[in-house]
Amino acid sequence: MIPAAFPLTGATQQGHDVAQVPLGVTLLFMALLMAMILCLALEEKLHAKKSVIVGLFAVVTLFLGAAFDLLPFGSVTVGGREIDLPVYVPAIDWNVIAIILGSSLFVDVTSRSGLFTWIAIKLTRASAGDPLKLLVYYGVMTVVFSAVLNNVTAMIIVGSLTGVSLKRLGRDNLLLGFLIVEGLLTNVGGLLTLISSVPNIIIGTTAGISFIRFFVVAGPFVLVATVVTLWMGARIFNIRRLATPEEREKSMHLVLGFDERDGIESKAFFWFGAAMLIAFIAVIATASVLPLIRDLGMGYVAITFGVIMLLRFKAVADKFYQAIDWDLLGFFAALFVVINVMEHALVLEIIGKGLAHVIGLGDTLGTGLIVVLGATASSVTDNIPLAAMLAKILTANPVIGSDPDSPFWWAVVFGANLGGNLTPIGSASTLVAVTIIHKYELNLSFAGFVKRALPFAAVQILLAVAYIVFFV
């Protein structure tokens, strides 16, 4: 019996014990894992969705796991009762699935209130059209939206408004710099809270890190990294204050043409959306201490708020179901299955032994290497499989697994998020940023993005290493 393989709360699998797996079998499954990661890195060239790629590997690994007698078939104990479930169902972390599903529904419906557009246009008017102020306001907005919503949604909202604003202000020459900085800041903002990014959810829930604890630890770094990124962006892309009174007056006149009320269809729903957003953040932040809620988990909170918001559109709720990123959810479910099989095939044990040598180097050198290695790996493939795999490995470590304050958990979180800033395929939000750049017919190749983003990413990663080593 291997309880660690089944993250479903209160569930254990009966009737199987993996005593020994031949090395050849383990190496076969390791090759499959590497092949899956390679296919994810080549997703665009394969013209295949993540869910299809990982789903195929889930099917193959399950079949081979059964053929080599690796899987623990039998009944599952849930709340003291034995029930029969397919072996792959308890392998899925349903709390993570519920958080993503509920949060997606909540954000999608809340955005229809016009709340996020209202905030964005308010900041645009407050800047008076000054390019440097606009960069700072949009940068801070990107970080906050990434933390409260998600990286992709934040980039779509801020990136779209940036294109419209700079064109109206006659500052098209600054658009490339703005969009690159905003794309990089989505991954910085993605570090701020437990629900800001998927790696945070996986690592945070696995390590038992509370929402408040996550925010307290990540907050100072996010603040410093945001300031440094904006300063570098202004210097590198030559974004400066308006020099003359005539320029300032002209820009002020232009931004007055923005109307923050354009996206608000109902004032009542607008204020309801604002109140529910505040309530959602408050309940998520205190979920670990609230009676009953702490037992039901953050997934229950996310689903509950999603359903409450759907009541506003109860007659057309199916439209919001269609907008859910089912590819992402299918990808997650299949990924948990693959990682589960890899655990039974002892692939994670071998990787864990290699990682143990890095951990053995100590909190200073060990955590620094994990940040750098994690960021490098995340830059060339999806950071979600990396986070899921390392979460399993660190959980099995007798010291780290029982200590939510261990710096190694934070090394994985920081590395997985910041690695997305090294390449345009490192995270979904940077990919969206590049898509918006190409939409405006700006010239930016893969190598061009890396060349411009590398100084930012290098500084951010070095700051992360120093912060974890000296302050966490």
C-alpha positions in Angstrom: 0.0 0.0 0.0 1.4 3.4 -1.0 -0.8 6.2 0.4 1.3 9.0 -1.0 0.2 8.0 -4.5 -3.4 8.9 -3.8 -3.9 12.6 -2.9 -7.7 12.3 -2.7 -8.5 13.3 0.9 -9.5 10.5 3.1 -8.9 7.8 0.4 -6.6 4.8 0.5 -6.1 2.0 -1.9 -6.1 -1.6 -0.7 -4.5 -4.8 -1.7 -1.2 -4.0 -3.4 2.3 -3.5 -2.3 5.1 -2.7 -4.8 8.1 -4.5 -3.3 10.5 -4.3 -6.2 10.5 -3.0 -9.8 13.1 -4.2 -12.2 15.5 -1.4 -13.3 14.6 -2.0 -16.9 11.0 -1.3 -16.3 11.8 1.9 -14.3 14.0 3.1 -17.2 11.2 2.4 -19.7 8.8 4.5 -17.7 11.4 7.2 -17.3 11.8 7.3 -21.1 8.1 7.7 -21.4 8.1 10.6 -18.9 10.9 12.4 -20.9 9.0 11.8 -24.1 5.9 13.3 -22.6 7.8 16.4 -21.5 9.4 16.7 -24.9 6.0 16.5 -26.6 4.7 19.2 -24.4 7.7 21.4 -25.3 6.9 20.8 -29.0 3.1 21.3 -28.5 2.9 24.0 -31.2 4.8 22.0 -33.8 2.7 18.9 -33.0 -0.5 20.8 -33.5 -1.9 19.0 -30.5 -3.5 20.2 -27.2 -1.9 19.5 -23.9 -4.9 17.3 -22.8 -4.5 15.1 -25.9 -0.7 14.7 -25.5 -0.8 13.9 -21.8 -4.0 11.9 -22.1 -2.3 9.6 -24.6 0.6 9.1 -22.3 -1.8 8.4 -19.4 -3.5 5.7 -21.4 -0.1 4.1 -22.4 1.4 4.3 -18.9 -1.8 2.8 -17.3 -1.7 -0.1 -19.7 2.0 -0.8 -19.1 1.5 -0.3 -15.4 -1.2 -3.0 -15.4 1.0 -5.2 -17.7 3.9 -5.1 -15.3 1.7 -5.5 -12.2 2.7 -2.1 -10.8 -0.7 -0.6 -10.0 -2.6 -1.2 -6.7 -6.0 -2.5 -8.0 -8.7 -3.0 -5.4 -11.2 -1.1 -3.3 -10.7 2.4 -2.0 -11.4 3.4 1.6 -13.2 6.8 1.8 -14.3 8.1 5.2 -14.2 4.6 6.6 -16.2 3.0 3.8 -14.8 0.8 1.1 -15.9 1.6 -2.5 -14.8 0.4 -5.9 -13.1 3.0 -8.1 -11.0 2.6 -11.2 -7.3 2.8 -10.1 -6.8 6.1 -11.9 -9.6 8.0 -10.2 -8.0 8.3 -6.7 -4.7 9.2 -8.4 -6.2 12.6 -9.4 -5.9 15.5 -6.9 -9.5 16.6 -7.1 -9.0 19.5 -4.8 -6.7 21.1 -7.4 -9.2 20.4 -10.1 -12.0 22.0 -8.1 -9.9 25.1 -7.4 -9.2 25.6 -11.1 -12.7 24.9 -12.2 -14.4 27.1 -9.6 -11.9 30.0 -9.9 -12.3 29.9 -13.7 -16.1 30.1 -13.5 -15.9 32.9 -10.8 -13.4 35.1 -12.8 -15.2 34.6 -16.1 -18.6 35.6 -14.7 -17.2 38.5 -12.6 -15.4 39.9 -15.6 -18.8 40.4 -17.2 -19.6 42.9 -14.6 -17.1 45.3 -16.2 -15.1 45.5 -12.9 -11.7 44.7 -14.3 -12.1 47.0 -17.3 -13.3 49.8 -15.0 -10.1 49.5 -12.9 -7.9 49.4 -16.0 -9.4 52.5 -17.5 -9.4 54.4 -14.2 -5.7 53.9 -14.0 -5.2 55.0 -17.6 -7.0 58.3 -16.9 -5.0 58.7 -13.6 -1.8 58.5 -15.6 -2.8 61.6 -17.7 -1.2 59.8 -20.7 2.4 60.0 -19.3 4.3 57.0 -20.7 6.3 56.3 -17.6 3.3 56.6 -15.3 1.4 54.4 -17.6 4.1 51.8 -17.5 4.1 51.8 -13.7 0.3 51.8 -13.4 -0.1 49.0 -16.0 2.8 47.1 -14.4 1.2 47.2 -11.0 -2.2 46.3 -12.4 -0.7 43.3 -14.2 0.9 42.0 -11.0 -2.4 42.5 -9.0 -4.6 41.0 -11.7 -2.2 38.0 -12.1 -2.4 37.5 -8.3 -6.2 37.8 -8.0 -7.3 36.3 -11.3 -4.7 34.3 -13.3 -1.7 35.1 -15.5 -3.5 34.6 -18.8 -6.6 36.6 -17.9 -4.4 39.4 -16.6 -2.3 39.5 -19.8 -5.4 39.6 -22.0 -7.0 42.4 -20.1 -3.9 44.6 -19.6 -2.3 43.7 -23.0 -5.5 44.6 -24.9 -5.9 47.9 -23.1 -2.2 48.7 -23.6 -2.6 48.3 -27.4 -5.7 50.6 -27.5 -4.2 53.2 -25.1 -0.8 53.6 -26.8 -2.3 53.8 -30.2 -4.8 56.5 -29.1 -1.9 58.4 -27.5 0.3 58.1 -30.6 2.9 56.1 -28.7 3.0 53.0 -30.9 6.8 53.0 -30.7 6.6 52.0 -27.0 4.1 49.1 -27.5 6.7 46.4 -27.8 8.4 47.4 -24.6 5.2 47.7 -22.7 3.9 44.3 -23.7 7.2 42.5 -23.0 7.4 44.1 -19.5 3.7 43.2 -18.8 4.3 39.6 -20.0 7.2 39.3 -17.6 5.3 40.8 -14.7 2.5 38.3 -15.1 4.8 35.6 -13.8 6.1 37.8 -11.0 2.5 38.5 -10.0 1.8 34.8 -10.3 4.0 34.3 -7.2 2.0 36.6 -4.9 -0.8 34.3 -3.7 -1.6 30.6 -3.3 -4.1 30.7 -6.1 -2.2 33.0 -8.5 -0.8 30.1 -10.6 -1.2 26.4 -11.0 2.3 25.5 -9.6 1.4 27.6 -6.5 -1.8 25.6 -6.0 0.0 22.2 -6.5 3.0 23.1 -4.2 0.9 25.0 -1.7 -1.7 22.3 -1.2 0.9 19.5 -1.1 3.1 21.3 1.4 0.2 22.5 3.6 1.0 26.2 3.1 -1.9 28.5 4.1 -3.0 31.3 1.9 -1.9 34.0 4.4 1.5 32.3 4.9 2.1 32.1 1.2 1.2 35.8 0.8 3.5 36.9 3.7 6.5 35.0 2.3 6.0 35.8 -1.4 4.9 39.4 -0.9 8.2 41.2 -0.2 9.9 39.4 -3.1 7.1 40.3 -5.5 7.3 44.0 -4.4 11.0 44.2 -5.0 10.9 42.2 -8.3 8.1 44.4 -9.6 10.0 47.6 -8.8 13.2 46.3 -10.4 11.4 45.0 -13.5 9.7 48.3 -14.1 12.9 50.3 -13.6 14.8 48.0 -16.0 11.9 48.2 -18.5 11.9 52.0 -18.4 15.7 52.1 -19.0 16.0 49.3 -21.6 13.0 50.4 -23.7 13.6 54.1 -23.2 10.2 54.9 -21.6 10.3 58.4 -20.2 8.1 61.1 -18.7 6.6 63.7 -21.0 9.0 66.6 -21.3 6.9 69.7 -22.1 3.6 71.2 -20.9 2.3 70.9 -24.5 2.9 67.2 -24.6 1.3 66.7 -21.2 -1.8 68.8 -22.1 -2.2 66.9 -25.4 -2.0 63.5 -23.7 -4.4 64.6 -20.9 -6.9 65.6 -23.6 -6.6 62.2 -25.3 -7.0 60.0 -22.2 -10.2 62.0 -21.2 -11.8 60.2 -24.1 -11.6 56.9 -22.3 -14.9 56.1 -20.5 -14.6 53.5 -17.7 -18.4 53.0 -17.7 -18.4 51.5 -21.3 -18.1 47.9 -20.1 -20.7 48.2 -17.3 -24.1 46.8 -18.3 -25.6 46.9 -14.8 -24.5 49.0 -11.9 -26.1 46.5 -9.5 -24.1 43.6 -11.0 -21.0 45.7 -11.0 -21.2 46.3 -7.3 -22.2 42.8 -6.6 -19.2 41.5 -8.6 -16.9 43.9 -6.6 -18.4 42.6 -3.2 -18.1 39.0 -4.3 -14.5 39.5 -5.4 -13.6 40.9 -1.9 -15.5 38.1 -0.2 -13.8 35.4 -2.4 -10.3 36.6 -1.5 -11.3 36.9 2.2 -12.7 33.4 2.4 -9.8 31.8 0.4 -7.4 33.6 2.7 -9.0 32.3 5.8 -10.1 28.9 4.5 -7.5 27.0 6.7 -9.0 28.4 9.9 -12.8 28.6 9.2 -14.9 25.9 10.8 -16.3 23.4 8.3 -14.6 25.2 5.4 -11.2 24.0 6.5 -12.4 20.5 6.2 -14.1 21.0 2.8 -11.0 22.7 1.4 -10.3 25.6 -1.0 -11.7 23.6 -3.9 -15.2 23.8 -2.3 -14.8 27.5 -1.7 -13.9 28.1 -5.4 -16.8 26.0 -6.7 -19.2 27.7 -4.2 -18.3 31.2 -5.4 -18.4 30.1 -9.0 -22.0 28.8 -8.6 -23.1 31.9 -6.7 -21.9 34.1 -9.5 -23.6 31.9 -12.1 -27.0 32.7 -10.5 -26.8 36.0 -12.2 -26.8 34.2 -15.6 -28.7 31.1 -14.5 -30.7 30.9 -17.8 -27.6 31.0 -20.0 -25.1 29.3 -17.6 -24.2 26.8 -20.4 -22.4 29.6 -22.2 -20.0 29.9 -19.3 -19.5 26.1 -19.2 -18.4 26.3 -22.8 -15.9 29.0 -21.9 -14.2 26.8 -19.3 -10.7 25.7 -20.3 -11.5 22.0 -20.5 -8.2 21.3 -22.1 -6.4 22.5 -19.0 -8.6 20.4 -16.7 -8.2 17.3 -18.9 -4.5 18.0 -19.0 -4.4 18.1 -15.2 -6.4 15.0 -14.7 -4.2 13.0 -17.1 -1.0 14.5 -15.7 -1.9 13.3 -12.1 -2.5 9.9 -13.5 0.9 9.8 -15.3 2.7 11.1 -12.2 0.9 8.4 -10.1 2.1 5.6 -12.4 5.6 7.0 -12.4 5.6 6.8 -8.7 4.7 3.1 -8.7 7.3 2.5 -11.4 9.9 4.1 -9.0 10.8 6.8 -11.5 10.2 9.5 -8.9 12.3 7.5 -6.5 15.3 7.7 -8.9 14.8 11.4 -9.6 14.3 11.9 -5.9 17.7 10.3 -5.2 19.3 12.7 -7.6 17.5 15.6 -6.1 18.6 14.4 -2.6 22.2 15.1 -3.6 21.2 18.7 -4.4 19.2 19.0 -1.2 22.2 17.5 0.7 24.3 20.5 -0.4 22.5 22.5 2.2 19.8 25.2 2.4 22.0 27.8 0.8 23.6 26.0 -2.2 20.8 23.4 -2.5 17.9 25.8 -2.7 19.8 28.1 -5.0 20.4 25.2 -7.4 16.8 24.1 -7.3 15.6 27.6 -8.2 18.0 27.8 -11.2 17.3 24.2 -12.4 13.6 24.7 -11.9 13.6 27.9 -13.8 15.7 26.4 -16.6 13.4 23.4 -16.9 10.2 25.6 -16.8 11.6 27.8 -19.6 11.5 25.0 -22.2 8.4 23.1 -21.2 5.3 23.5 -19.1 6.0 24.3 -15.5 3.0 22.3 -14.3 4.4 18.8 -14.7 7.6 20.0 -13.1 5.7 21.3 -10.1 3.6 18.1 -9.8 6.6 15.9 -10.0 8.8 17.8 -7.5 5.8 18.1 -5.1 5.7 14.3 -5.0 9.4 13.9 -4.6 9.7 16.5 -1.8 6.7 15.0 0.0 8.5 11.7 0.2 11.5 13.4 1.8 11.2 12.7 5.6 12.5 16.2 6.6 11.0 18.5 3.9 7.7 16.7 3.5 6.7 17.4 7.0 7.9 21.0 7.1 5.8 23.6 5.1 8.3 26.3 6.0 11.2 24.4 4.3 13.0 26.7 1.8 13.0 23.9 -0.7 9.2 24.2 -1.3 9.8 27.9 -2.0 12.7 27.1 -4.3 10.3 25.0 -6.5 7.6 27.7 -6.4 9.9 30.6 -7.4 11.8 28.5 -10.0 8.7 27.2 -11.7 7.1 30.6 -12.0 10.1 32.7 -12.9 11.3 30.2 -15.5 8.4 31.3 -17.7 10.2 34.6 -18.3 13.2 33.0 -20.0 11.4 32.0 -23.2 8.0 32.8 -24.9 6.9 29.2 -24.4 7.9 29.1 -20.7 4.4 30.2 -19.6 0.9 30.6 -21.1 0.9 34.4 -20.2 4.2 35.2 -22.0 2.8 33.2 -25.0 -0.3 35.5 -24.9 2.0 38.5 -24.7 3.8 37.4 -27.9 0.5 36.7 -29.6 -0.7 40.3 -28.9 2.7 41.6 -30.1 2.2 39.8 -33.4 -1.4 40.9 -33.6 -0.1 44.5 -33.8 2.4 43.4 -36.5 5.4 44.0 -34.3 8.6 42.1 -35.3 9.6 39.7 -32.5 11.1 36.3 -33.1 11.6 33.5 -30.5 15.3 34.5 -30.3 14.3 38.2 -30.1 12.1 37.6 -27.1 14.8 35.6 -25.4 17.4 38.4 -26.1 15.1 41.1 -24.6 13.7 39.0 -21.7 17.0 37.4 -20.6 18.3 40.4 -18.6 15.0 40.7 -16.7 14.7 36.9 -16.0 18.3 36.6 -14.9 17.9 39.5 -12.4 14.6 38.1 -11.1 16.0 34.6 -10.6 19.1 35.9 -8.8 16.9 38.0 -6.6 14.8 34.9 -5.9 17.9 32.9 -4.9 19.1 35.6 -2.6 15.7 36.1 -1.1 15.1 32.4 -0.4 18.6 31.9 1.0 18.7 34.9 3.3 15.1 35.7 4.2 12.9 32.6 3.9 
